[in-house]
Amino acid sequence: MNKKLEELKTRLMEIGDLNGAGGVLAWDQSTYMPQGGGPARGRQMATLAMLAQEKQVDPAIGKLLDDLRSYEESLPFEDDDASLIRVARRDYERSTRLPPEFVARLNAHSSETYMLWAEARPANDFKKVLPNLEKTLDLSREMANYFPGYEHIADPLIDFADYGMKAASVRKLFADLRAAQVPIVQAITSQAPADDSCLRKHFPDAEQMAFCEEVVRAIGYDFQRGRIDKTHHPFTAGFSVGDVRITTRVREDYLGECLFSNIHEAGHALYEQGVDAKYDGLPLQGGTSAGVHESQSRLWENIVGRSRGFWEFFYPKLQKAFPDQLKGVSLEAFYRAINKVERSLIRTDADEVTYNLHVMLRFEFELAMLEGSLAVRDLPEAWRERFKADLGIVPPDDKDGCMQDVHWFGGVIGGVFQGYTLGNVIGAQFYATALKAHPGIPGEIRQGKFEALHGWLIENVYRHGRKFTAPELVQRVTSSDVTIEPYIQYLRTKYGELYKL
């Protein structure tokens, strides 16, 4: 059995290496690659993806997994070997449904569509990318149909990001969350919004990047195993436990863009860097689901990074970095500015109170497009109508409407947005549990100390990688199923104080 297990690990490591190399190419495409490299890059990424897929579906892996089943069943569920075999089997069974030719086709199309989107969005030219987006929808349906027996066509696509979730369960969660959140949104937005003019002065690029590096280093991001670079749409790329990179974007006329995108992406990176090194290159490496991954970016960005205690420590440092811009701006004024609540157009700029409304809209549009009740060509108008109904504002153009997110233009349609809201919910649930274990965490944050929180997350969440599914992990960590209560309580407490609700 040991020999078979080692052979399985060798084969899985080869797949991990190919995917890691493809990830480096994708990172380079989004950061430093010259425009002329686009066509070749698409071919290169497609080749690597096809090779990885061919290795992933090799019948020899299936045979090894069958031979190792009795060994797996003889071990405790949480044992490393048992978990590796279990997760590898899940990946194998899922991957064998997807022909290598389809994977190559999808990757080549996604690369081409991303490059078109990068040109078309600044030009507000939805028609330029429309044919490609229609093909993306066709490919997304084709992908779902390799997994027959679903209740909703989105279910297989949701499963890729948040294993075990279905369209029906997400809809139920969203309904409960909407019922609890809408009254909070209405109560706050009926008041005059906070003054955030202190964030909208001239903040030079280099000084912003230097301060953000100081912040993410302080919360635990390891620059010996990472770096920060600029891109159109911030993301985190993990190629190994020892190489996890952050990307960001800077607006010199708005301090919040670079600052909070860095903390957000650092939350993702802390998760990837915190995975047990013995899982490196194997299927257990990485985050267990989109929702759990997002729980870390939202926990660090909002629950920690927008807390009063966090800025009791960092605000004097920020004032020192920008003495002219923040002269005469009190900590309280700054705290209110970074927690301003208002109806807004851009999801990534949305405050944490209205943010989920943006996610719900996108999730429901995904379902409608997949069902065929919404044509891609009608997406811009549907977007404007839904935004007016949900948020009381109308996007002035497609650039800040249906073209603002990269997801549909660099991947598939379906299963790509629900993780953001699941992350808000799970992140609050994890944080509430951490406070029970370490009640002194808020006081430590006020002193610029994050070791207790970061260490608790490594021990309870990060180190396990993909060992447990999201529901299993949440139950293991919090002794509860996923619940919205800690999140709603967090919002009511924080914004009740800020807005005198």
Secondary structure, DSSP 8 states (H G I E B T S, - for coil): -HHHHHHHHHHHHHHHHHHHHHHHHHHHHHHT--GGGHHHHHHHHHHHHHHHHHHHT-HHHHHHHHHTHHHHHTS-TT-HHHHHHHHHHHHHHHHTTS-HHHHHHHHHHHHHHHHHHHHHTTTT-HHHHHHHHHHHHHHHHHHHTTS-S-SSTTHHHHHHHSTT--HHHHHHHHHHHHHHHHHHHHHHHTS-----GGGSS---HHHHHHHHHHHHHHHT--GGG--EEE-SS--EEEEETTEEEEEE--BTTBHHHHHHHHHHHHHHHHHHHTS-GGGTTSTTSS-S-HHHHHHHHHIIIIIITTSHHHHHHHHHHHHHHSTTTTTT--HHHHHHHHT-----S-GGG--TTTHHHHHHHHHHHHHHHHHTSS-GGGHHHHHHHHHHHHHS---SSSTTTTTS-SGGGSS-SSSSSHHHHHHHHHHHHHHHHHHHH-TTHHHHHHTT--HHHHHHHHHHTGGGTTSS-HHHHHHHHHSS---SHHHHHHHHHHHHHHHT-
